[in-house]
Every structure is written in structure tokens, then in C-alpha cells.
Amino acid sequence: MKSAVTASLVPQAKGGPFILWDDLPGACATAASIGFNAIEIFPPDPRAIAKETVAPLLEKHSLELAAVGTGGGWVAHKWHFTHEDAAVRASAREFALNIVHSAGALGAPAIVGSMQGKAEGGVSRAQAIEWLAAALNELADAAAEYGQRIFYEPLNRYETNIFNRVGDAAEFLRGLRASNIRILADMFHMNIEEASIAAAVREGAEAIGHFHFADSNRRAIGWGHTDVRPVADALREIGYAGYISGEALAIPDPEAAARQTHRSYIQYFA
């Protein structure tokens, strides 16, 4: 397992659960100085992660790119894959596809979290699941061109009513045509939805491809009340070898949250 830290470049997401903010060169420098293996980027659009811009930064700081988020399409434009308006759904898919191609060119997978949307208005849950499946299959086909995966993130009940638990999401993914989609298991969402985070990790097992590290209050691990040791033990038990990526609130400030995240990574995973 390797360490990663999130960096948001989306102005509209300010104050959200990302540790480093706004300045990608500065975020890379901070991540490298603290000792992270990788950075995870939440961009406002595909141009923000152009290979000619990002690749030299990663090389300069000896960092890997853990993953790239697609959620800027939701935060900035309110696009998502299950919207009742077909034009909005099309915009969401185009935005996410462009992110997948930009991420793939950098050798990184893309994340689908908030872009999944929810069943609301005139959209039934069954219809939402159908549209989500089609979008994920399309994105996975694009990611496969680069030998990459798509990470699908089950969110808590306050953010979506499609899939909230890791086990349910794993069952859904098994029914998709594409075979290169894995679950992003997020400790904050799991703290709300799962009876046991460790048990959910075991239930997800081979389906888990990425892992978000945050405490019960969405602050850096160690600054809430989550019992991390059983979770770390479960990840080792299932043979998880991906990134442990800090996606938490930048409280009291980005550097302090990043340092606490890395200390906790060392404590439980190094």
C-alpha cells in the first residue's frame, strides 16, 4: 500500500473534503516534502490536468498520480449521469470522458463519485441505475484504451440514493459489461452506512481498487473517533495493494491536515 493526498483545483469546491488546494505546483511540493508517494487531483476540467503541465510536476517531485476525480462536472455545472434531462446527462458523460482521456494519458485511473447523481424528480431508481451502468461502461471502455480503470465510489445516503454500501456496489459492478471498474471505498461514507467498516472491506474484497482515508468527522485520521486498526488489518487480509489516499477537510489548515494524514498512514500502513 502507498500513500496519497488529495488536491482540489475547483474553486466552487472550496471548503470541501480535500486536503490541498488551488495551486497544483504548490500541492505537489507540499505532498513530496511530507513524504507522500502520490497525489490525487480533483480538477475543474480536463485542461487543468494536461499532460504537458502535470507530468513535469510529478517528475520534478518524484510523485505518482493516484487518480483523477470527475466530480468537477457536478460541483461547477450540476451535471450528473442520472439527471432527468438528456442534455445534462450527455454533458456529464462528455465531461467525464474527457477527464478519463486526460487521466489515462498520465497513466492514471478516474473516479466517479458525485457525478453518479441520484434518483429524483421523475427518475426512478431503476432508471438511474440503468443510466449509471451505461455511463460507467462507456467510461471504462475509454479507460481501457490506456490500460486503466474506473473507480466507482458508493456515497452516503445524504449524497445519493443509488448505492450506499460497498457490498451492494460490488454486486452492481459484477453485473456490468466492463471488467475494469473497481470500488473506491471511502472511510467517511462507510462510517455512516456500514455496520462495520472492516467487515465492509472484507465483503468488497477483490472489488476494492482505491481507498479514501478520513476520520468519522471527515477530518484527518486521528482527529475523530474511528477505530482504524481493524480497517487496516482487513485491507491487509484482502491483499489490498493500492493507495491509501487522504480525502479530508483541511482543518486547521492544509499542511497540518496533510501531515496528520501522513503520520496516520505511517502508523497504520507503513
C-alpha positions as CSV (number, residue, x, y, z in Angstrom):
1,M,0.0,0.0,0.0
2,K,1.2,3.5,-0.8
3,S,0.2,6.9,0.5
4,A,-1.6,9.7,-1.5
5,V,-3.2,13.0,-0.7
6,T,-6.0,14.9,-2.4
7,A,-5.6,18.3,-4.1
8,S,-8.6,20.2,-5.4
9,L,-8.3,22.8,-8.2
10,V,-12.1,23.5,-8.3
11,P,-12.9,27.0,-6.8
12,Q,-16.5,26.0,-6.3
13,A,-15.5,23.1,-4.1
14,K,-13.7,25.4,-1.6
15,G,-14.2,24.2,1.9
16,G,-14.9,20.6,0.8
17,P,-13.1,17.5,1.8
18,F,-9.9,17.9,0.1
19,I,-6.6,18.4,1.9
20,L,-4.5,20.5,-0.5
21,W,-6.0,23.4,-2.5
22,D,-5.9,25.6,-5.6
23,D,-2.2,25.6,-6.5
24,L,-1.1,22.3,-8.2
25,P,2.7,23.1,-8.2
26,G,2.4,24.1,-4.5
27,A,0.4,21.0,-3.7
28,C,2.9,18.7,-5.3
29,A,5.8,20.4,-3.5
30,T,3.9,20.0,-0.1
31,A,3.0,16.4,-0.8
32,A,6.5,15.5,-1.7
33,S,8.1,17.4,1.3
34,I,5.8,15.5,3.7
35,G,6.6,12.1,2.2
36,F,3.5,11.1,0.2
37,N,4.0,8.7,-2.7
38,A,1.3,10.2,-4.8
39,I,-1.2,13.0,-5.3
40,E,-4.9,12.6,-6.3
41,I,-6.2,15.6,-8.3
42,F,-9.8,17.0,-8.4
43,P,-9.7,19.2,-11.5
44,P,-12.3,21.7,-12.7
45,D,-11.9,20.5,-16.3
46,P,-9.6,18.3,-18.4
47,R,-7.3,21.2,-19.4
48,A,-6.2,21.5,-15.8
49,I,-4.6,18.1,-16.0
50,A,-3.0,18.4,-19.4
51,K,-0.1,16.0,-19.7
52,E,2.4,18.7,-20.6
53,T,1.6,20.5,-17.4
54,V,1.2,17.7,-14.9
55,A,3.8,15.2,-16.0
56,P,6.8,17.6,-15.4
57,L,5.4,18.4,-11.9
58,L,5.1,14.7,-11.0
59,E,8.6,14.0,-12.3
60,K,10.1,17.1,-10.5
61,H,8.7,15.9,-7.1
62,S,9.0,12.2,-7.7
63,L,5.3,11.7,-7.2
64,E,2.8,9.3,-8.8
65,L,-0.7,10.3,-9.9
66,A,-3.0,8.1,-7.8
67,A,-6.3,9.0,-9.5
68,V,-8.2,11.9,-11.0
69,G,-11.7,12.9,-10.0
70,T,-14.6,13.7,-12.4
71,G,-16.7,15.5,-9.8
72,G,-15.8,19.0,-11.0
73,G,-18.6,18.5,-13.5
74,W,-21.1,18.2,-10.7
75,V,-19.7,20.9,-8.4
76,A,-19.2,23.5,-11.1
77,H,-22.1,22.7,-13.5
78,K,-24.5,20.4,-11.6
79,W,-24.1,17.8,-14.4
80,H,-24.6,14.1,-13.5
81,F,-25.2,10.8,-15.2
82,T,-28.8,10.2,-13.8
83,H,-30.3,13.6,-14.4
84,E,-33.8,13.6,-15.9
85,D,-32.7,16.0,-18.7
86,A,-30.9,14.0,-21.5
87,A,-28.8,17.1,-22.4
88,V,-27.5,17.3,-18.9
89,R,-26.7,13.6,-18.9
90,A,-24.9,14.0,-22.2
91,S,-22.8,16.9,-20.9
92,A,-21.9,14.9,-17.8
93,R,-20.7,11.9,-19.9
94,E,-18.7,14.2,-22.2
95,F,-17.0,15.9,-19.3
96,A,-16.2,12.7,-17.6
97,L,-14.9,11.1,-20.8
98,N,-12.6,13.9,-21.4
99,I,-11.3,13.6,-17.8
100,V,-10.7,9.8,-18.4
101,H,-8.7,10.5,-21.5
102,S,-6.6,13.2,-19.8
103,A,-6.0,10.9,-16.8
104,G,-5.2,8.0,-19.0
105,A,-2.6,10.0,-20.9
106,L,-0.9,10.5,-17.5
107,G,-1.2,6.8,-16.6
108,A,-3.9,7.3,-14.0
109,P,-7.5,6.0,-13.4
110,A,-10.5,8.2,-13.0
111,I,-13.0,8.4,-10.2
112,V,-16.8,8.5,-10.4
113,G,-18.3,9.8,-7.2
114,S,-20.7,12.7,-7.2
115,M,-21.2,12.5,-10.9
116,Q,-23.3,9.4,-10.4
117,G,-26.2,11.6,-9.2
118,K,-29.3,10.2,-7.7
119,A,-32.9,9.1,-8.4
120,E,-35.1,12.2,-8.1
121,G,-37.8,14.1,-9.8
122,G,-39.3,11.9,-12.5
123,V,-36.4,9.4,-12.4
124,S,-36.9,6.1,-10.8
125,R,-34.1,4.3,-9.0
126,A,-34.2,1.5,-11.6
127,Q,-33.8,4.1,-14.4
128,A,-31.0,5.8,-12.6
129,I,-29.1,2.5,-12.2
130,E,-29.6,1.8,-15.9
131,W,-28.2,5.2,-16.9
132,L,-25.3,4.9,-14.4
133,A,-24.4,1.5,-15.7
134,A,-24.3,2.8,-19.3
135,A,-22.1,5.7,-18.3
136,L,-19.7,3.5,-16.3
137,N,-19.4,1.0,-19.2
138,E,-18.6,3.9,-21.6
139,L,-16.0,5.4,-19.3
140,A,-14.4,2.0,-18.6
141,D,-14.0,1.4,-22.4
142,A,-12.2,4.7,-22.7
143,A,-10.0,4.0,-19.6
144,A,-9.1,0.6,-21.1
145,E,-7.5,2.3,-24.1
146,Y,-4.8,3.4,-21.6
147,G,-4.7,0.2,-19.6
148,Q,-6.5,2.0,-16.7
149,R,-9.5,1.5,-14.5
150,I,-12.6,3.5,-13.4
151,F,-13.1,3.8,-9.6
152,Y,-16.8,3.9,-8.6
153,E,-17.5,5.4,-5.2
154,P,-20.6,4.5,-3.1
155,L,-21.6,7.6,-1.3
156,N,-23.6,8.1,1.9
157,R,-27.4,8.4,1.9
158,Y,-27.3,12.2,2.1
159,E,-25.5,12.4,-1.3
160,T,-27.1,9.6,-3.3
161,N,-29.9,7.1,-3.1
162,I,-28.4,4.7,-5.7
163,F,-25.7,2.7,-3.9
164,N,-24.5,3.5,-0.4
165,R,-22.8,0.3,0.8
166,V,-19.7,-1.4,-0.5
167,G,-21.3,-4.8,-0.8
168,D,-24.2,-3.5,-2.8
169,A,-21.9,-1.6,-5.1
170,A,-19.7,-4.7,-5.7
171,E,-22.8,-6.7,-6.7
172,F,-23.8,-3.9,-9.1
173,L,-20.4,-3.8,-10.7
174,R,-20.4,-7.6,-11.2
175,G,-23.4,-7.2,-13.5
176,L,-21.7,-4.6,-15.7
177,R,-20.2,-5.5,-19.1
178,A,-16.9,-3.7,-18.4
179,S,-14.4,-5.6,-16.2
180,N,-12.1,-2.7,-15.4
181,I,-14.3,-0.9,-12.8
182,R,-13.4,-1.1,-9.2
183,I,-14.8,0.4,-6.0
184,L,-13.4,3.4,-4.3
185,A,-14.1,2.6,-0.6
186,D,-14.3,5.8,1.4
187,M,-14.0,5.6,5.2
188,F,-16.2,8.7,5.8
189,H,-19.1,7.3,3.8
190,M,-18.6,3.8,5.2
191,N,-18.7,5.3,8.7
192,I,-22.2,6.4,8.0
193,E,-23.5,3.4,6.0
194,E,-21.7,0.3,7.2
195,A,-22.3,-1.6,10.4
196,S,-18.6,-2.3,10.4
197,I,-16.0,-0.7,8.1
198,A,-13.7,-3.7,8.4
199,A,-16.4,-6.1,7.5
200,A,-17.4,-4.0,4.5
201,V,-13.8,-4.1,3.3
202,R,-13.8,-7.9,3.6
203,E,-17.2,-8.0,1.8
204,G,-15.8,-5.9,-1.0
205,A,-12.5,-7.8,-1.2
206,E,-11.3,-8.0,-4.8
207,A,-13.7,-5.3,-5.9
208,I,-11.9,-2.6,-4.0
209,G,-9.4,-0.7,-6.1
210,H,-8.9,2.6,-4.2
211,F,-9.3,3.7,-0.7
212,H,-10.1,7.2,0.9
213,F,-8.7,7.8,4.3
214,A,-10.7,10.2,6.6
215,D,-11.9,10.1,10.2
216,S,-15.5,10.0,11.4
217,N,-15.8,13.8,11.4
218,R,-14.1,14.0,7.9
219,R,-11.0,15.4,9.5
220,A,-7.6,13.8,9.1
221,I,-7.3,10.3,10.6
222,G,-6.6,10.5,14.3
223,W,-8.7,13.6,14.8
224,G,-12.0,11.8,15.0
225,H,-13.2,8.6,16.7
226,T,-12.7,5.9,14.0
227,D,-11.0,2.8,15.2
228,V,-8.6,2.4,12.3
229,R,-6.6,-0.7,13.3
230,P,-9.4,-3.2,12.3
231,V,-9.7,-1.5,9.0
232,A,-6.0,-1.6,8.3
233,D,-6.0,-5.3,9.3
234,A,-8.9,-6.0,6.9
235,L,-7.1,-4.3,4.0
236,R,-4.1,-6.4,4.6
237,E,-6.2,-9.5,4.9
238,I,-7.8,-9.0,1.4
239,G,-4.4,-8.2,-0.1
240,Y,-5.2,-4.6,-1.0
241,A,-2.1,-3.1,-2.7
242,G,-3.5,0.3,-3.9
243,Y,-3.3,3.8,-2.5
244,I,-4.4,5.0,0.9
245,S,-5.5,8.4,-0.2
246,G,-6.2,11.2,2.3
247,E,-9.5,12.9,1.4
248,A,-10.4,15.0,4.4
249,L,-11.2,18.5,5.5
250,A,-8.2,20.9,5.5
251,I,-8.6,21.7,9.2
252,P,-6.9,23.5,10.8
253,D,-5.1,24.2,7.6
254,P,-3.9,22.1,4.6
255,E,-0.4,21.4,5.7
256,A,-1.4,20.4,9.2
257,A,-4.1,18.1,7.8
258,A,-1.6,16.6,5.3
259,R,1.0,16.0,8.0
260,Q,-1.5,14.3,10.3
261,T,-2.8,12.2,7.4
262,H,0.8,11.0,6.6
263,R,1.5,10.3,10.3
264,S,-1.5,8.2,10.4
265,Y,-0.6,6.4,7.2
266,I,2.8,5.5,8.7
267,Q,1.2,4.4,12.0
268,Y,-1.3,2.0,10.4
269,F,0.0,1.0,7.0
270,A,3.8,1.5,6.7
